[in-house]
Amino acid sequence: LYLVNYAESNSELAILAVNTLQKDCRDDDPMIRGLALRSLCSLSLLNMVEYLQPAVQRALEDVNGYVRKTAVIGVVKVFHISQCAVLDSDLLPTLTRLIHDSDAHVVANAIASLDEVLSDEGGYQPTREIITNLLNRLHQFSEWGQCAVLRLLAKYHVADEGEMFDIMNILDGLLKQSSSAVVLSVTKVFVDM
């Protein structure tokens, strides 16, 4: 916490800590890898991008879901430091592939991150294949994840009336959920269709 708060005013101290954090990003324990990556990405200095980008790229392909989830958020942090470090590298294609990840938390964070990174282009635009995949897995997501999927679904343009009714039938059960955020998100999808 100290390092994160004072990294900007004392960049020499931050550079000394980077080596230790990079080593921890390769630790055997996934919790240590994730926390080290989170700390590394919190050092919002432009001269840190050369250390952040490879660490985030490696973590996006980690075997552990927690590390991948942390790396997805790390992509956004790198993007806010240097947009070209994300847009002109393999980070964006890797992030896009994580929409199909087996961990629902990773997928929800990937949707939110892609929307933020691609906000100048209108956000992430889903395809029919992606929407079908996400709707089939909708019950796996937390309430927050369901809202992220539903926000993405609101951007989707249905091909025909049959597809629209299929989507509405799938979402109908969510209207009975106790989460007002999910109910409002489903209502928005219905109205936008």
C-alpha positions in Angstrom: 0.0 0.0 0.0 2.8 2.4 0.9 4.6 1.6 -2.4 1.4 2.1 -4.4 0.7 5.5 -2.8 4.2 6.9 -3.0 5.4 5.3 -6.3 4.7 8.5 -8.3 6.7 10.7 -5.9 9.5 8.2 -5.4 9.9 6.2 -8.6 13.4 4.9 -7.6 11.8 3.0 -4.7 9.1 1.6 -7.1 11.8 0.4 -9.5 13.6 -1.4 -6.7 10.3 -3.2 -5.7 9.5 -4.2 -9.3 12.1 -7.0 -9.3 10.6 -8.6 -6.2 7.1 -8.3 -7.6 8.2 -9.8 -10.9 9.7 -12.7 -9.0 6.5 -13.2 -7.0 4.5 -13.2 -10.3 6.3 -16.5 -11.1 5.7 -18.0 -7.6 4.2 -21.5 -7.2 1.2 -20.2 -5.1 -1.5 -18.7 -7.4 -2.6 -16.4 -4.6 0.9 -14.9 -4.4 1.1 -14.6 -8.2 -2.3 -12.8 -8.3 -1.5 -10.4 -5.4 2.0 -9.6 -6.9 0.4 -8.9 -10.2 -2.2 -6.7 -8.6 0.5 -4.7 -6.7 2.6 -4.5 -9.9 -0.3 -3.1 -11.9 -1.1 -0.6 -9.2 2.2 1.2 -9.8 0.8 3.7 -12.3 4.0 4.9 -13.8 4.7 5.2 -17.5 8.2 3.9 -17.1 6.7 0.7 -15.5 4.9 -0.4 -18.7 7.9 -2.4 -19.9 7.7 -4.5 -16.8 3.9 -4.6 -16.6 3.1 -5.8 -20.1 5.0 -9.1 -20.1 3.8 -9.9 -16.5 0.2 -9.3 -17.5 0.5 -11.2 -20.8 2.0 -14.2 -18.9 -0.8 -14.0 -16.2 -3.6 -13.9 -18.8 -2.5 -17.4 -19.8 -2.1 -18.7 -16.2 -3.7 -22.0 -15.2 -5.4 -20.5 -12.2 -8.6 -18.5 -12.6 -7.8 -16.0 -9.9 -4.5 -15.0 -11.6 -6.3 -14.7 -15.0 -9.0 -12.6 -13.5 -6.5 -10.3 -11.9 -4.6 -10.1 -15.2 -7.7 -9.1 -17.0 -8.1 -6.1 -14.7 -4.4 -5.5 -15.1 -4.9 -5.0 -18.8 -7.2 -2.0 -18.0 -4.7 -0.6 -15.6 -1.9 -0.9 -18.3 -4.3 0.7 -20.8 -4.8 3.7 -18.5 -1.0 4.1 -18.2 -0.3 3.6 -22.0 -3.0 2.9 -24.5 -0.6 1.8 -27.2 0.9 -0.8 -24.8 -2.4 -2.6 -25.0 -3.7 -1.8 -28.5 -0.4 -2.5 -30.2 0.4 -5.8 -28.4 -0.9 -9.3 -28.0 -2.8 -8.2 -24.8 -6.0 -7.3 -26.7 -6.3 -10.6 -28.7 -5.6 -12.6 -25.6 -8.2 -10.6 -23.6 -10.7 -11.3 -26.4 -10.0 -15.0 -26.3 -10.8 -15.0 -22.5 -14.5 -14.4 -23.4 -14.5 -18.2 -23.9 -12.7 -18.9 -20.6 -13.9 -21.7 -18.4 -14.0 -19.5 -15.3 -17.1 -17.3 -15.2 -15.3 -14.6 -13.1 -12.7 -14.3 -15.8 -15.3 -14.0 -18.5 -17.3 -11.3 -16.6 -14.1 -9.3 -16.0 -13.0 -9.8 -19.7 -16.4 -8.3 -20.9 -16.0 -5.3 -18.6 -12.3 -4.8 -19.6 -13.0 -5.1 -23.3 -15.8 -2.6 -23.0 -13.5 -0.1 -21.3 -10.5 -0.7 -23.6 -12.6 -0.4 -26.7 -14.8 2.4 -25.5 -13.6 4.8 -28.2 -14.9 2.3 -30.8 -18.3 1.9 -29.1 -17.2 -0.9 -26.7 -16.9 -4.6 -27.4 -19.3 -5.8 -30.1 -20.5 -9.4 -29.6 -21.1 -11.9 -32.3 -23.9 -14.5 -32.4 -21.5 -17.2 -31.4 -20.4 -15.3 -28.3 -23.9 -14.4 -27.2 -25.0 -18.0 -27.6 -22.1 -19.2 -25.5 -22.7 -16.6 -22.8 -26.5 -17.3 -22.7 -25.8 -21.0 -22.3 -23.5 -20.3 -19.3 -25.6 -17.5 -17.8 -26.5 -19.5 -14.6 -22.7 -19.8 -13.8 -22.2 -16.1 -13.4 -22.6 -14.1 -10.2 -25.1 -11.3 -10.2 -22.4 -8.9 -11.2 -21.3 -11.2 -14.0 -24.9 -11.6 -15.2 -25.3 -7.9 -15.4 -22.1 -7.7 -17.5 -23.4 -10.3 -19.9 -26.7 -8.5 -20.1 -25.1 -5.2 -20.8 -23.2 -6.9 -23.6 -26.5 -8.5 -24.8 -28.1 -5.1 -25.0 -25.6 -4.1 -27.7 -26.3 -7.2 -29.7 -28.5 -6.9 -32.8 -30.8 -9.9 -33.2 -31.0 -11.5 -36.7 -34.7 -12.2 -36.7 -37.8 -12.4 -34.6 -37.2 -16.1 -33.8 -33.8 -15.4 -32.3 -35.3 -12.5 -30.3 -38.0 -14.8 -28.8 -35.4 -17.5 -28.0 -33.3 -14.9 -26.1 -36.3 -13.6 -24.3 -37.3 -17.1 -23.2 -33.8 -17.8 -21.8 -33.9 -14.5 -19.9 -37.4 -14.8 -18.6 -36.3 -16.8 -15.5 -34.0 -14.0 -14.5 -37.0 -11.7 -14.0 -37.8 -13.7 -10.8 -34.4 -13.1 -9.3 -34.0 -11.2 -6.1 -31.3 -8.9 -7.5 -32.8 -5.7 -8.7 -29.8 -5.0 -10.9 -30.3 -8.2 -12.8 -34.0 -7.6 -13.2 -33.4 -4.1 -14.5 -30.7 -5.4 -16.9 -33.1 -8.0 -18.3 -35.8 -5.3 -18.7 -33.3 -3.1 -20.6 -32.5 -6.0 -22.9 -36.2 -6.6 -23.6 -36.8 -2.9 -24.3 -33.8 -2.6 -26.6 -34.8 -5.7 -28.7 
